[in-house]
Amino acid sequence: MCIRDRYMGIGFILVQMNKHIYFPLLLIVYLLLATVRADDVSSYYHEVDSPISDVVWCGETGPSQPILILTEMGSVYQSKDSGQSWRDLGEVLSRMPNVKSATDSRRAKIKKIVSSQADRKILGLLGADGVNYITEDCGDNFHVLSHSRVITELQFHSRVREWALATSWSSCEDPTGSPCAVTKQLYVTKDLGNRWDLIADYVVQFAWAAVSDNIPKERIFLTNDPNAKGHQKMGGLSESVLFSMSDDFFKTSKVLVPRGNKFLLNPTYIIVAQVSEQSMQNLNLLVSSSAEPEYNFKATELPSKTLHEQGYTILDASHSSILLNINHQGSSSKFGNVYISNAQGIQYSLSLPFQVCSRDRQCDFGKVQGLEGIYLANVYNENAINKLNSISSLESFKRTVITFNKGANWKPLTPPEKDSTGNRILCESKSCSLHLHGSTSKQFSPLYSTENSLGILMGTGNIGQFLSNNIDQVNTYLSRDGGNSWFEVRKGSHIYEIGDRGGLIVMVPDNEPSTSLLYSWNQGLTWSQYKFAKNTIEISNINVIPSKLGQKFILYGETTSNNKRKGAVVALDFSTLHQRPCKGLNSPDSADSDYEKWSPYGESLSKSLLVRQITYIRRKREAECFDGLEIDRLI
């Protein structure tokens, strides 16, 4: 998502106003740049050497926050003006001291960019050829890591800016000498990569453990096989792997869970998968608090003792309980059961059977960001599961359900009464409801919400008995009350992004190349069209640039230039539309106010013991104005 000579091209800057081109400027540039201005929306179009695989925000949030993009060919570009202009960092990296590729005209090839939590200006660039880089100023300057191997994983410490862990695979320099053993090794640096010390071998997984100030900053979690010999085998589960910790960089260590193969760490829990039967690849799950320096692991208690546990997916662990998908069927299973824990994460009850998952255990599950206890999930129809041997595929039997009380109860999505053209929707049977695509879909955009636009959800799907993969039946939907009610906002499937705390929505078709986008200031009641490119782009994603205003976006995808696949990135600035400021914040629900009171759970759920009843002040849907508030206001 090769190494080539640096691309040098001739490009034009074209400034277009009211569809008349006033002047061209001939420039020698690395990127083809076109600035288009129409209807007071500003856009800046660039082509890069290949499709874009990652977008990274660096430094402090603000109007000039640096952005780095990584392409499929391993090139890195930097912008310091919200995407209006881009600097190709390939030549800079290749000219660094001790970089072998600088002597043979090859460009540096980067495979991954890693951000630091301790200092947001620090980035690690992992090279595909064993040359790795660190920047402490978001890409203005770099130094080469002294680690000369291909780094497979890099993890900065969350509190100490100079510390980092990294893994790489050993190599056999002389295969005719002593017996060769290719293993995954763990290294630590305490000076941002100038020196590395080997601290563990035969590594499976690792992490800094300091999720709170109570935990020693030196503590490291590790799963590995300390007694292994020969080449390391990856994949599958092993009874010889141990889950350990160390407070002195593994000069000494303590085994916490024998046979512990995988773990998940968050500020509340540390969850470890322990092998119970290697031949059957069965597991037990152990849980402990992660915020205290002493751990007390206890086995989870499921309602059934007869079901095998062969894989786990942690769906959510952010609100004093754990939602967990357990695979009881084996590695080829496409579904699992959802369980919810008590506050200690030990006792579990069945919440939702037959949840849709891919074979790599990605599950169709959406948490409504910023609202406690609201989740959406896709499940297979139980009758289809029971007839699995007599049907060709389960894909035609998915349906979407929602819970407003942390999984205690689930129900179908209420379909809208009218479509986006105002026509009445016929959906009166009990089996008819709205269904939305999830993260396992490779064809349509999944459910989406953000903490900065409380209560607003967007998704692609259809109305009927089951979820459809037919492109002619899939449309785009929006909810502004946390999923309780829905509107069809546009025919067809789209990629979307939400800005200005829900006041501005931008979207483009996601199954066909396009030269234009749609934007709405009233949450899909009406749409305006804006042409952002002359040649079509197959859009991959849209990101709002993090800021208080939320009116600048980055749109990127793939285009074709001279019969070659290229990446295209478009910076969009809607602040030039100069929407009027919203008014009436102190008098919500009044006729002359642009604001209203809103509770995410509604009156029907106000007596629930599993959710807190909260009332917010937010912008009215039909109020076409600029909000600009940093947070939704509580009453």
C-alpha positions as CSV (number, residue, x, y, z in Angstrom):
1,M,0.0,0.0,0.0
2,C,12.0,-0.7,-6.0
3,I,14.4,1.4,-6.3
4,R,14.2,4.0,-9.0
5,D,16.2,6.9,-10.2
6,R,14.9,10.2,-8.9
7,Y,12.0,11.5,-11.1
8,M,12.6,14.9,-12.6
9,G,9.7,16.5,-14.4
10,I,8.4,19.7,-16.0
11,G,5.2,20.9,-14.5
12,F,2.9,23.9,-14.6
13,I,1.2,25.9,-11.8
14,L,-2.2,26.7,-13.1
15,V,-4.3,29.2,-11.2
16,Q,-8.0,28.9,-12.2
17,M,-10.6,31.5,-11.2
18,N,-14.2,31.3,-12.4
19,K,-13.1,28.7,-14.9
20,H,-10.7,31.1,-16.7
21,I,-6.9,30.3,-16.6
22,Y,-5.1,33.6,-16.1
23,F,-1.5,32.5,-16.3
24,P,0.9,29.6,-16.4
25,L,4.3,29.5,-14.7
26,L,6.8,27.0,-16.0
27,L,8.7,25.3,-13.1
28,I,11.1,22.4,-12.7
29,V,9.5,20.4,-9.9
30,Y,9.5,17.0,-8.4
31,L,5.7,16.9,-8.3
32,L,3.1,18.0,-10.7
33,L,1.3,20.9,-8.9
34,A,-2.0,22.5,-9.8
35,T,-3.8,25.0,-7.6
36,V,-7.5,25.3,-8.3
37,R,-9.8,27.9,-6.8
38,A,-13.5,27.9,-7.5
39,D,-16.5,28.8,-5.4
40,D,-14.0,30.0,-2.8
41,V,-12.8,26.4,-2.0
42,S,-9.0,26.1,-2.4
43,S,-7.4,22.9,-3.5
44,Y,-3.8,21.9,-4.2
45,Y,-3.1,18.9,-6.4
46,H,0.1,16.9,-6.4
47,E,1.3,13.6,-8.0
48,V,3.9,11.4,-6.3
49,D,5.9,8.4,-7.6
50,S,3.4,5.7,-6.6
51,P,0.1,5.2,-4.7
52,I,0.2,6.4,-1.0
53,S,0.4,3.7,1.7
54,D,0.4,5.9,4.8
55,V,-0.2,9.5,6.0
56,V,1.5,10.6,9.3
57,W,0.8,13.7,11.3
58,C,3.8,15.0,13.2
59,G,4.3,17.6,16.0
60,E,1.7,19.7,17.7
61,T,-1.8,20.1,16.3
62,G,-2.2,23.4,14.4
63,P,-2.5,25.0,11.0
64,S,1.1,24.4,10.1
65,Q,1.4,20.9,11.6
66,P,3.8,18.9,9.4
67,I,2.5,16.0,7.4
68,L,4.5,13.1,5.9
69,I,3.3,10.6,3.3
70,L,4.8,7.3,2.5
71,T,4.3,5.7,-1.0
72,E,4.2,2.1,-2.1
73,M,7.7,2.6,-3.7
74,G,9.1,3.6,-0.4
75,S,9.4,7.4,-1.0
76,V,8.6,9.9,1.7
77,Y,7.3,13.4,1.2
78,Q,6.9,16.2,3.7
79,S,4.4,19.2,3.9
80,K,4.5,22.0,6.4
81,D,1.6,24.0,5.0
82,S,-1.4,21.6,5.3
83,G,-0.6,19.9,2.0
84,Q,-0.3,23.0,-0.2
85,S,3.3,22.1,-1.1
86,W,5.4,18.9,-0.7
87,R,9.1,18.3,-0.3
88,D,10.6,15.0,-1.6
89,L,12.8,13.6,1.2
90,G,14.3,10.8,-0.9
91,E,17.4,12.6,-2.0
92,V,18.0,13.9,1.6
93,L,17.9,10.4,3.0
94,S,20.1,9.0,0.4
95,R,22.8,11.6,0.9
96,M,23.0,10.9,4.6
97,P,26.5,9.7,5.9
98,N,27.0,5.9,6.1
99,V,24.2,5.3,3.6
100,K,25.5,2.8,1.0
101,S,22.8,3.6,-1.5
102,A,24.0,7.2,-1.9
103,T,27.0,6.0,-3.9
104,D,25.1,4.2,-6.6
105,S,22.4,6.8,-7.3
106,R,19.6,4.7,-5.6
107,R,16.9,6.4,-3.6
108,A,16.4,5.5,0.1
109,K,13.5,3.1,0.3
110,I,11.3,3.3,3.4
111,K,8.8,0.7,4.4
112,K,7.3,2.1,7.6
113,I,7.1,5.4,9.6
114,V,6.8,5.1,13.4
115,S,5.7,8.0,15.7
116,S,6.8,8.7,19.3
117,Q,4.3,9.4,22.1
118,A,6.9,11.0,24.3
119,D,7.9,13.6,21.7
120,R,5.5,14.0,18.8
121,K,8.2,15.6,16.7
122,I,10.2,12.3,16.7
123,L,9.7,9.8,13.9
124,G,11.4,6.6,13.0
125,L,11.8,5.7,9.4
126,L,12.4,2.0,8.8
127,G,14.3,1.2,5.7
128,A,13.8,-1.8,3.4
129,D,17.5,-2.3,2.9
130,G,18.7,-2.1,6.5
131,V,19.3,1.6,6.6
132,N,17.0,3.3,9.2
133,Y,16.5,6.9,10.2
134,I,15.4,9.1,13.0
135,T,14.1,12.7,12.8
136,E,13.6,14.9,15.9
137,D,11.9,17.7,13.9
138,C,9.2,16.1,11.8
139,G,11.6,15.5,8.8
140,D,13.6,18.7,8.6
141,N,16.7,16.8,9.6
142,F,17.7,13.2,10.0
143,H,20.4,10.9,11.4
144,V,21.0,7.3,10.5
145,L,20.5,4.7,13.2
146,S,23.6,2.7,14.0
147,H,21.5,-0.5,13.8
148,S,22.6,-2.0,10.5
149,R,19.9,-4.6,10.1
150,V,16.4,-4.5,8.7
151,I,14.3,-3.4,11.6
152,T,11.0,-5.2,11.6
153,E,9.4,-3.4,14.6
154,L,10.2,-0.2,16.4
155,Q,8.5,1.1,19.6
156,F,9.4,4.3,21.3
157,H,8.9,4.7,25.0
158,S,5.8,6.6,26.0
159,R,7.5,8.8,28.6
160,V,11.3,8.8,27.9
161,R,12.0,10.4,24.5
162,E,15.4,8.8,23.9
163,W,14.4,5.2,24.6
164,A,13.2,2.7,22.0
165,L,12.9,-1.0,21.4
166,A,13.4,-2.7,18.1
167,T,13.4,-6.2,16.6
168,S,15.4,-7.6,13.7
169,W,16.2,-11.0,12.4
170,S,19.7,-12.4,12.8
171,S,21.6,-13.5,9.7
172,C,24.1,-16.1,8.8
173,E,27.2,-14.3,7.6
174,D,29.2,-17.5,7.1
175,P,26.9,-20.5,6.4
176,T,29.9,-22.9,6.3
177,G,31.0,-22.0,9.8
178,S,29.2,-22.7,13.1
179,P,25.6,-23.9,12.9
180,C,23.4,-21.0,11.6
181,A,20.3,-19.9,13.6
182,V,18.0,-17.2,12.2
183,T,16.1,-15.7,15.1
184,K,14.1,-12.7,16.0
185,Q,16.1,-10.5,18.4
186,L,15.1,-7.6,20.6
187,Y,17.4,-4.5,21.0
188,V,17.1,-1.4,23.2
189,T,18.5,2.0,22.6
190,K,18.7,4.8,25.3
191,D,20.0,7.5,23.0
192,L,17.7,7.5,20.0
193,G,19.5,4.9,18.0
194,N,23.2,5.8,18.4
195,R,23.8,2.6,20.4
196,W,21.8,-0.6,20.5
197,D,22.1,-3.5,23.0
198,L,20.8,-7.0,22.4
199,I,18.5,-7.9,25.3
200,A,16.5,-11.0,24.2
201,D,16.4,-13.7,21.5
202,Y,13.7,-15.9,20.0
203,V,11.2,-13.1,20.4
204,V,7.5,-13.4,19.7
205,Q,6.1,-10.1,21.1
206,F,7.3,-7.2,23.2
207,A,6.1,-3.9,24.7
208,W,7.1,-1.1,27.1
209,A,5.0,-1.8,30.2
210,A,4.8,1.7,31.7
211,V,1.1,2.6,31.1
212,S,1.0,4.6,34.3
213,D,3.3,6.5,36.6
214,N,3.1,3.6,39.1
215,I,5.0,1.3,36.7
216,P,8.9,1.6,36.6
217,K,9.8,3.3,33.3
218,E,12.4,0.5,32.6
219,R,9.8,-2.3,32.7
220,I,9.4,-4.4,29.5
221,F,6.9,-7.2,28.7
222,L,8.2,-10.0,26.5
223,T,7.0,-13.3,25.1
224,N,9.8,-15.5,23.9
225,D,11.3,-19.0,24.0
226,P,14.5,-18.6,26.1
227,N,15.5,-22.3,25.7
228,A,15.0,-22.6,21.9
229,K,17.8,-23.7,19.5
230,G,18.2,-23.5,15.7
231,H,16.0,-21.5,13.4
232,Q,13.1,-19.7,15.0
233,K,9.7,-20.9,13.8
234,M,7.0,-18.2,13.4
235,G,3.2,-18.9,13.4
236,G,1.2,-21.2,15.6
237,L,1.3,-21.5,19.3
238,S,4.0,-23.1,21.5
239,E,4.0,-24.4,25.1
240,S,7.6,-23.4,25.5
241,V,7.0,-19.7,25.0
242,L,6.9,-17.6,28.2
243,F,5.4,-14.3,29.1
244,S,8.0,-12.4,31.2
245,M,8.9,-9.0,32.5
246,S,12.1,-7.2,33.3
247,D,12.9,-3.9,35.1
248,D,16.6,-3.9,34.1
249,F,16.6,-4.6,30.4
250,F,16.6,-8.4,30.9
251,K,19.7,-8.6,33.0
252,T,17.2,-10.3,35.2
253,S,13.6,-11.3,34.5
254,K,10.5,-12.8,36.0
255,V,8.1,-15.2,34.3
256,L,4.5,-14.0,34.8
257,V,2.6,-16.5,32.7
258,P,4.1,-19.9,31.6
259,R,3.1,-20.8,28.0
260,G,1.9,-17.2,27.5
261,N,2.2,-16.6,23.8
262,K,0.4,-13.3,23.0
263,F,-0.7,-10.3,25.0
264,L,-2.7,-7.1,24.8
265,L,-1.8,-4.1,27.0
266,N,-3.9,-1.0,27.6
267,P,-4.1,1.5,30.5
268,T,-6.5,-0.7,32.4
269,Y,-5.8,-4.4,31.6
270,I,-3.0,-6.7,30.6
271,I,-4.5,-9.7,28.8
272,V,-2.4,-12.8,28.0
273,A,-3.3,-15.8,25.8
274,Q,-1.9,-19.0,27.4
275,V,-1.5,-22.3,25.5
276,S,-3.6,-25.0,27.1
277,E,-3.2,-27.7,24.4
278,Q,-0.6,-27.2,21.8
279,S,-1.7,-30.0,19.4
280,M,-5.2,-28.5,19.2
281,Q,-4.0,-24.9,19.4
282,N,-6.3,-24.3,22.3
283,L,-5.9,-21.3,24.6
284,N,-6.8,-19.9,28.0
285,L,-7.1,-16.2,28.7
286,L,-5.5,-14.6,31.8
287,V,-6.2,-11.0,32.9
288,S,-4.6,-8.6,35.4
289,S,-4.7,-4.9,36.1
290,S,-2.0,-3.1,34.2
291,A,-1.9,0.1,36.2
292,E,-0.3,-1.4,39.4
293,P,3.4,-2.5,39.7
294,E,2.4,-6.0,41.0
295,Y,0.3,-8.3,38.7
296,N,-2.2,-10.9,39.8
297,F,-3.2,-12.9,36.7
298,K,-6.5,-14.8,36.9
299,A,-8.1,-17.1,34.3
300,T,-11.2,-15.8,32.6
301,E,-14.4,-17.5,33.4
302,L,-16.8,-18.2,30.5
303,P,-20.4,-19.3,30.8
304,S,-19.6,-22.6,29.0
305,K,-16.7,-25.0,29.8
306,T,-17.3,-27.2,26.8
307,L,-16.3,-24.7,24.0
308,H,-12.7,-24.6,22.9
309,E,-10.9,-21.3,22.7
310,Q,-8.7,-21.0,19.6
311,G,-8.4,-17.3,19.1
312,Y,-9.2,-14.0,20.6
313,T,-9.9,-10.5,19.3
314,I,-10.2,-7.7,21.8
315,L,-13.0,-5.5,20.6
316,D,-13.0,-2.9,23.3
317,A,-11.5,-2.4,26.7
318,S,-11.9,1.3,27.3
319,H,-14.8,1.5,29.8
320,S,-14.1,-0.7,32.8
321,S,-15.0,-3.9,31.0
322,I,-13.7,-6.0,28.1
323,L,-15.6,-6.9,25.0
324,L,-14.0,-10.0,23.6
325,N,-14.6,-12.1,20.4
326,I,-13.6,-15.7,20.9
327,N,-13.1,-18.1,18.0
328,H,-14.4,-21.5,19.1
329,Q,-14.3,-23.1,15.6
330,G,-10.7,-23.1,14.5
331,S,-8.4,-21.2,12.2
332,S,-10.7,-21.4,9.2
333,S,-13.7,-20.0,11.0
334,K,-15.3,-16.8,9.8
335,F,-17.2,-16.0,13.0
336,G,-16.9,-16.0,16.7
337,N,-18.9,-15.2,19.8
338,V,-18.8,-11.8,21.6
339,Y,-18.5,-11.9,25.4
340,I,-18.5,-9.0,27.9
341,S,-16.7,-9.0,31.2
342,N,-17.2,-7.7,34.7
343,A,-15.2,-4.7,35.9
344,Q,-12.2,-7.0,36.8
345,G,-12.2,-8.5,33.3
346,I,-12.5,-12.0,34.8
347,Q,-16.1,-13.2,34.6
348,Y,-17.7,-13.2,31.1
349,S,-21.2,-13.5,29.8
350,L,-22.3,-14.2,26.2
351,S,-23.3,-10.9,24.5
352,L,-23.6,-11.7,20.8
353,P,-23.2,-15.0,18.9
354,F,-22.0,-15.5,15.3
355,Q,-20.2,-12.2,14.9
356,V,-18.6,-11.8,11.4
357,C,-14.8,-12.0,11.4
358,S,-12.2,-12.5,8.7
359,R,-9.8,-15.4,9.0
360,D,-7.1,-13.1,10.3
361,R,-9.5,-12.3,13.1
362,Q,-10.5,-8.8,12.1
363,C,-14.2,-8.5,13.1
364,D,-17.1,-6.4,12.0
365,F,-17.4,-4.2,15.1
366,G,-17.7,-0.5,15.4
367,K,-17.4,1.6,18.6
368,V,-19.3,4.9,18.5
369,Q,-16.4,7.2,19.3
370,G,-16.8,9.5,22.3
371,L,-20.0,7.8,23.5
372,E,-19.9,5.1,26.2
373,G,-21.5,1.7,25.6
374,I,-22.7,2.1,22.0
375,Y,-21.5,-0.5,19.6
376,L,-22.5,-1.9,16.2
377,A,-21.7,-5.3,14.8
378,N,-22.4,-7.6,11.9
379,V,-23.6,-11.2,12.6
380,Y,-24.4,-14.2,10.5
381,N,-28.0,-15.4,10.5
382,E,-28.3,-18.3,13.0
383,N,-30.4,-20.4,10.5
384,A,-27.6,-20.0,7.9
385,I,-25.0,-21.1,10.5
386,N,-27.1,-24.2,11.2
387,K,-27.4,-25.0,7.4
388,L,-23.7,-24.3,6.8
389,N,-23.1,-27.6,5.0
390,S,-26.0,-27.0,2.6
391,I,-25.3,-23.5,1.5
392,S,-22.4,-22.3,-0.7
393,S,-21.5,-19.2,1.4
394,L,-22.4,-17.3,4.5
395,E,-21.7,-14.0,2.8
396,S,-25.3,-13.5,1.8
397,F,-26.6,-13.9,5.3
398,K,-25.0,-11.0,7.3
399,R,-27.1,-8.5,9.2
400,T,-26.3,-5.4,11.4
401,V,-27.2,-5.0,15.0
402,I,-26.6,-2.2,17.6
403,T,-26.4,-2.0,21.4
404,F,-26.8,1.1,23.6
405,N,-25.9,-0.6,26.9
406,K,-22.5,-2.2,26.5
407,G,-23.8,-5.4,24.9
408,A,-26.5,-6.2,27.3
409,N,-29.1,-6.0,24.5
410,W,-28.7,-5.9,20.7
411,K,-31.3,-4.9,18.1
412,P,-31.5,-4.2,14.4
413,L,-30.9,-0.8,13.0
414,T,-34.0,1.3,12.3
415,P,-34.2,2.0,8.6
416,P,-35.0,5.5,7.3
417,E,-38.6,6.2,6.1
418,K,-37.5,8.0,3.0
419,D,-34.5,7.8,0.7
420,S,-32.2,10.7,-0.3
421,T,-34.5,11.7,-3.1
422,G,-37.5,12.0,-0.9
423,N,-39.2,8.7,-2.0
424,R,-40.8,6.5,0.7
425,I,-38.9,3.3,1.5
426,L,-40.9,0.1,1.8
427,C,-39.5,-1.8,4.7
428,E,-42.4,-2.9,6.9
429,S,-41.7,-6.5,7.8
430,K,-40.0,-7.5,11.0
431,S,-37.0,-8.9,9.1
432,C,-36.4,-5.7,7.2
433,S,-33.8,-3.3,8.6
434,L,-30.7,-1.2,7.8
435,H,-27.4,-3.1,7.3
436,L,-23.9,-1.5,7.1
437,H,-20.6,-2.8,5.9
438,G,-17.8,-3.4,8.4
439,S,-14.0,-3.6,8.4
440,T,-14.0,-7.1,6.8
441,S,-15.5,-5.6,3.6
442,K,-12.9,-5.1,0.9
443,Q,-15.3,-3.3,-1.5
444,F,-17.2,-0.7,0.6
445,S,-16.4,1.9,3.2
446,P,-16.9,0.7,6.8
447,L,-18.8,2.4,9.7
448,Y,-17.1,5.6,10.8
449,S,-17.3,8.0,13.7
450,T,-15.0,10.5,15.5
451,E,-14.8,11.8,19.0
452,N,-14.8,15.4,17.5
453,S,-18.3,14.9,16.1
454,L,-20.3,13.3,18.9
455,G,-23.3,11.2,17.8
456,I,-22.5,11.4,14.1
457,L,-22.0,8.1,12.3
458,M,-21.6,7.3,8.6
459,G,-21.7,4.0,6.8
460,T,-22.4,2.3,3.5
461,G,-25.0,-0.4,3.2
462,N,-28.6,-1.3,2.2
463,I,-32.1,-1.8,3.5
464,G,-33.5,-5.3,3.5
465,Q,-33.3,-8.7,5.2
466,F,-29.5,-9.0,4.8
467,L,-26.4,-7.0,3.9
468,S,-25.8,-6.8,0.2
469,N,-22.5,-6.8,-1.8
470,N,-24.3,-5.7,-4.9
471,I,-23.0,-2.2,-5.8
472,D,-26.3,-1.2,-7.3
473,Q,-28.0,-1.7,-3.9
474,V,-25.5,0.0,-1.6
475,N,-26.1,3.6,-0.5
476,T,-24.5,6.0,2.0
477,Y,-26.2,6.6,5.4
478,L,-25.8,9.0,8.3
479,S,-27.0,9.0,11.9
480,R,-26.7,12.1,14.1
481,D,-28.0,10.5,17.3
482,G,-25.4,7.7,18.0
483,G,-27.1,5.2,15.7
484,N,-30.7,5.4,17.0
485,S,-32.1,6.7,13.8
486,W,-30.6,6.9,10.2
487,F,-30.9,9.0,7.0
488,E,-29.9,8.0,3.5
489,V,-27.8,11.0,2.5
490,R,-26.7,9.9,-1.0
491,K,-27.3,7.1,-3.5
492,G,-24.3,4.8,-4.1
493,S,-21.2,4.0,-1.9
494,H,-18.8,6.7,-0.9
495,I,-15.6,7.4,1.1
496,Y,-16.3,10.1,3.7
497,E,-14.7,12.3,6.4
498,I,-16.2,14.6,9.0
499,G,-14.9,18.1,9.9
500,D,-15.9,21.1,12.0
501,R,-17.3,19.0,14.8
502,G,-19.8,17.4,12.4
503,G,-20.6,20.7,10.6
504,L,-18.8,19.8,7.4
505,I,-18.9,16.4,5.6
506,V,-16.8,15.6,2.6
507,M,-17.2,12.5,0.5
508,V,-16.3,11.0,-2.9
509,P,-17.5,7.8,-4.7
510,D,-15.4,4.8,-3.6
511,N,-16.0,2.3,-6.5
512,E,-15.1,4.5,-9.4
513,P,-12.4,7.1,-10.3
514,S,-13.5,10.7,-9.9
515,T,-12.5,14.3,-10.5
516,S,-15.0,15.9,-8.1
517,L,-16.2,15.6,-4.5
518,L,-19.4,16.4,-2.6
519,Y,-19.5,18.5,0.6
520,S,-22.3,19.4,3.0
521,W,-22.7,22.0,5.7
522,N,-26.0,20.5,7.0
523,Q,-25.1,16.8,7.6
524,G,-26.3,15.6,4.2
525,L,-29.6,17.6,3.8
526,T,-28.0,19.3,0.8
527,W,-24.8,18.8,-1.1
528,S,-22.5,21.0,-3.2
529,Q,-20.1,19.6,-5.8
530,Y,-16.5,20.7,-6.2
531,K,-14.0,19.6,-9.0
532,F,-10.6,19.0,-7.5
533,A,-8.7,17.5,-10.4
534,K,-8.6,17.5,-14.2
535,N,-7.8,13.8,-14.5
536,T,-9.6,11.1,-12.6
537,I,-8.4,9.7,-9.3
538,E,-9.4,6.5,-7.6
539,I,-9.7,7.8,-4.1
540,S,-8.3,5.7,-1.2
541,N,-9.1,7.9,1.8
542,I,-10.0,11.3,3.1
543,N,-8.4,12.7,6.3
544,V,-9.4,15.9,8.1
545,I,-6.3,17.8,9.1
546,P,-6.2,17.8,13.0
547,S,-7.0,21.4,14.2
548,K,-9.6,23.4,16.1
549,L,-11.3,24.5,12.9
550,G,-11.5,21.1,11.1
551,Q,-12.0,22.7,7.7
552,K,-8.9,21.5,5.9
553,F,-8.7,18.0,4.4
554,I,-6.2,15.7,2.7
555,L,-7.6,13.5,-0.1
556,Y,-5.4,10.8,-1.7
557,G,-5.6,8.0,-4.1
558,E,-4.2,6.6,-7.4
559,T,-4.1,8.0,-10.8
560,T,-2.4,7.1,-14.1
561,S,0.3,9.3,-15.8
562,N,2.1,8.3,-19.0
563,N,0.7,4.7,-18.5
564,K,2.3,4.5,-15.0
565,R,0.6,4.2,-11.7
566,K,1.0,7.4,-9.6
567,G,-0.1,8.6,-6.3
568,A,-2.3,11.7,-6.1
569,V,-2.8,13.9,-3.1
570,V,-5.2,16.8,-2.9
571,A,-5.2,19.4,-0.1
572,L,-8.6,21.0,0.4
573,D,-9.3,24.2,2.4
574,F,-13.0,25.0,3.1
575,S,-12.2,27.9,5.4
576,T,-12.1,30.2,2.4
577,L,-15.9,29.8,2.1
578,H,-16.2,32.0,5.1
579,Q,-19.3,30.4,6.7
580,R,-20.9,32.7,9.2
581,P,-20.1,31.9,12.9
582,C,-22.8,30.0,14.8
583,K,-24.9,32.0,17.3
584,G,-27.1,31.3,20.3
585,L,-24.8,29.0,22.3
586,N,-26.3,30.2,25.6
587,S,-29.9,29.7,24.4
588,P,-30.0,26.2,22.8
589,D,-33.3,25.0,21.4
590,S,-34.6,28.5,20.9
591,A,-35.8,29.6,17.4
592,D,-32.9,32.1,16.9
593,S,-30.2,29.7,18.2
594,D,-28.0,27.6,15.9
595,Y,-27.6,25.1,18.8
596,E,-29.8,22.4,20.4
597,K,-29.7,20.1,23.4
598,W,-29.0,16.5,22.8
599,S,-28.7,13.3,24.8
600,P,-27.0,10.3,23.0
601,Y,-29.2,7.6,24.6
602,G,-32.7,9.1,24.4
603,E,-35.5,9.0,26.9
604,S,-36.1,5.2,26.3
605,L,-32.7,4.4,27.8
606,S,-32.5,7.0,30.5
607,K,-33.2,4.4,33.2
608,S,-30.4,2.0,32.0
609,L,-28.0,1.1,34.7
610,L,-25.2,0.5,32.2
611,V,-24.9,4.0,30.8
612,R,-24.6,7.5,32.2
613,Q,-27.2,10.0,31.1
614,I,-25.5,13.0,29.6
615,T,-26.9,16.0,27.8
616,Y,-24.8,18.0,25.3
617,I,-25.2,21.3,23.4
618,R,-24.4,20.9,19.7
619,R,-25.1,22.6,16.4
620,K,-28.5,22.1,14.8
621,R,-28.5,20.0,11.6
622,E,-30.1,22.7,9.4
623,A,-27.9,25.5,10.7
624,E,-25.3,26.2,8.0
625,C,-22.7,28.0,10.1
626,F,-19.1,27.5,11.4
627,D,-19.0,26.0,14.9
628,G,-15.4,26.1,15.9
629,L,-15.9,24.9,19.4
630,E,-13.1,22.7,20.8
631,I,-15.5,20.4,22.6
632,D,-19.2,19.8,22.7
633,R,-20.6,21.5,25.8
634,L,-22.1,19.6,28.7
635,I,-25.2,20.8,30.5
